[in-house]
Amino acid sequence: ALTIADNVVDEANLKVSNGPSNGYMLTAQSGNTGGLTWAAAPSGGLSGADFWRLNQDSQFGAGTQVLNANWERVDTVSYGSIGSAITESSGIFTFPSTGIWLVTFQVSAYRPSNSLQFTSFKLQVTQNNSGYDDASAVAVTTPNNSDYRSGGVTSFILDVTNTSNIKVRMQYNERQGNASDLTCFGDTASTETGISFIKLADT
């Protein structure tokens, strides 16, 4: 059998489709020269993370309502983010880049009066920048007691393939009682009702 002498296989003797660069790694690409290509190593880690919240206690009305006001990007208690910011307009959140995003919505709410109420808080997604579908939901029950407060969390892993068309919003749907006095807790110094966005990977 033929053998290869020591110290003769170097970059110049490899059949590779492109030239090397410092820090690049050799990858298999069957359609390229020699089936090999120099490519940048994956950066690793998360490339996007952001957090928004209601900045004050908020009422949005009776029945089915979008949480469409009083949102702010978190900016206290040594807040840290990664990558470009999520943007918001009238309660609609737009992603800064395509990718697989974990979206988590938390809510804290109460009712000062009226009858027992079951409210479904929903994280909704549009795929065409128009109509919205329910992606996930959490039920919050708030009885007639001003000292009683209730909350919940719901999340969804979203494949954002187009940042112009795929967006999210939060909506509540009153299932019992009169929601006219339903209040979602908010605060400009700490997050009580909020939504976080974490980019897990490229799409």
C-alpha positions in Angstrom: 0.0 0.0 0.0 1.1 3.5 -0.7 2.0 5.7 2.2 2.2 9.5 2.6 5.5 10.8 3.9 5.4 12.9 7.1 4.9 16.7 6.8 3.8 16.8 3.2 0.0 17.3 3.6 -0.5 21.0 4.0 -3.0 23.6 2.7 -1.3 23.7 -0.7 -1.8 20.0 -1.2 -5.5 19.8 -0.3 -8.1 20.0 -3.0 -10.3 22.7 -1.5 -12.8 25.0 -3.3 -11.5 28.2 -1.7 -8.6 29.8 0.0 -8.1 29.6 3.8 -8.6 32.4 6.3 -7.4 32.6 9.9 -9.9 31.0 12.2 -11.8 29.2 9.5 -12.5 25.5 9.6 -12.6 22.9 6.9 -16.2 21.7 6.1 -17.6 19.0 3.8 -19.4 20.5 0.7 -19.9 17.6 -1.8 -20.6 19.9 -4.8 -17.3 21.8 -4.4 -13.8 21.1 -5.5 -12.5 18.1 -3.5 -15.7 18.1 -1.5 -14.1 20.5 0.9 -14.6 24.2 1.7 -13.1 26.6 4.2 -15.9 28.3 6.3 -16.2 30.5 9.3 -16.8 28.6 12.5 -20.3 29.1 14.1 -20.2 32.0 16.6 -22.1 30.0 19.2 -24.4 31.3 21.9 -27.6 33.3 21.5 -27.7 36.2 19.0 -30.9 37.9 20.2 -32.7 38.6 23.5 -35.0 41.4 24.5 -37.7 42.2 27.1 -40.7 44.5 27.1 -43.3 45.3 29.8 -46.4 47.4 30.7 -45.1 50.6 32.3 -48.2 51.2 34.4 -51.4 49.5 35.5 -53.6 49.4 32.4 -57.2 48.8 31.5 -58.0 47.9 27.8 -61.8 47.5 27.9 -64.5 44.8 27.9 -64.8 41.7 25.8 -61.9 40.8 23.5 -59.0 43.4 23.6 -55.4 43.7 22.4 -52.9 45.0 24.9 -52.1 47.9 22.7 -50.8 50.6 24.9 -48.3 51.5 27.7 -45.5 49.2 26.5 -41.9 50.0 27.2 -38.6 48.3 26.6 -37.1 47.2 30.0 -34.4 49.7 31.1 -33.8 49.2 34.8 -32.1 46.9 37.3 -29.0 46.4 35.1 -31.1 45.1 32.2 -29.2 43.3 29.5 -30.1 42.5 25.9 -28.4 40.8 23.0 -28.5 42.0 19.4 -30.9 44.5 17.8 -34.0 45.5 19.7 -37.5 44.2 19.2 -39.8 47.1 18.1 -43.4 47.8 19.2 -46.3 49.8 17.7 -49.8 49.7 19.2 -49.1 46.4 20.9 -47.7 44.7 17.8 -44.1 43.5 18.1 -41.7 43.2 15.2 -38.6 41.0 15.1 -35.2 42.5 14.2 -34.1 39.4 12.3 -35.3 36.1 11.0 -34.7 33.0 13.2 -36.3 30.6 15.7 -37.5 32.8 18.5 -38.8 31.8 22.0 -41.6 34.2 22.9 -42.8 34.2 26.6 -45.7 36.3 27.8 -46.4 36.9 31.5 -49.4 38.6 33.0 -50.5 39.8 36.4 -54.1 41.1 36.7 -56.9 41.8 39.1 -60.5 43.0 39.2 -61.7 45.5 41.8 -65.4 44.8 41.3 -68.2 42.8 39.4 -68.6 39.1 39.2 -66.2 36.1 39.0 -64.4 36.2 35.7 -62.3 33.8 33.7 -60.1 35.5 31.2 -58.0 33.9 28.5 -54.8 35.7 27.8 -53.4 34.8 24.4 -50.2 35.2 22.5 -51.2 35.7 18.9 -49.1 35.5 15.7 -49.7 37.0 12.2 -48.0 35.3 9.3 -49.1 37.9 6.7 -49.0 41.2 8.7 -52.8 41.1 8.8 -54.8 38.3 10.3 -53.8 36.8 13.7 -54.0 33.2 15.0 -53.8 32.1 18.6 -50.4 30.5 19.3 -50.7 29.9 23.0 -52.9 30.9 26.0 -53.1 31.1 29.8 -56.3 31.3 31.8 -56.5 33.8 34.7 -59.4 33.7 37.1 -60.0 36.9 39.1 -63.0 36.9 41.6 -64.8 39.9 43.1 -62.1 40.8 45.7 -59.9 43.9 45.4 -57.2 42.1 47.4 -57.1 39.1 45.0 -54.5 39.2 42.2 -53.8 36.4 39.7 -51.2 35.8 37.0 -49.9 33.3 34.5 -47.3 32.6 31.8 -47.6 31.3 28.3 -44.9 30.8 25.6 -44.4 29.7 22.0 -41.4 28.9 19.8 -41.9 30.8 16.6 -40.1 30.4 13.2 -39.7 34.0 11.9 -39.0 33.5 8.2 -40.0 37.1 7.3 -39.8 40.0 9.6 -42.2 42.1 7.6 -45.0 39.6 7.8 -44.5 37.5 11.0 -45.3 39.5 14.2 -46.9 38.9 17.6 -49.3 40.6 19.9 -51.1 39.9 23.2 -54.8 39.7 23.5 -57.3 38.8 26.3 -60.7 37.3 25.8 -63.2 37.6 28.6 -65.0 34.3 29.0 -67.2 35.2 31.9 -68.3 38.4 33.6 -67.7 42.0 32.5 -64.1 42.9 31.7 -64.5 46.6 31.7 -62.6 46.9 35.0 -60.0 44.2 34.4 -56.6 45.7 35.2 -53.2 44.4 34.0 -50.5 45.3 36.4 -47.6 47.4 35.1 -44.7 49.3 36.5 -41.8 51.3 34.9 -39.3 50.0 37.5 -40.1 46.2 37.6 -41.8 43.8 35.2 -45.3 42.6 36.2 -46.9 42.1 32.8 -44.3 41.7 30.1 -43.0 39.7 27.1 -39.5 38.3 26.5 -37.9 37.4 23.2 -35.0 35.0 22.9 -33.5 34.0 19.5 -32.5 30.3 19.8 -31.1 29.8 16.3 -31.2 30.8 12.7 -34.2 29.7 10.7 
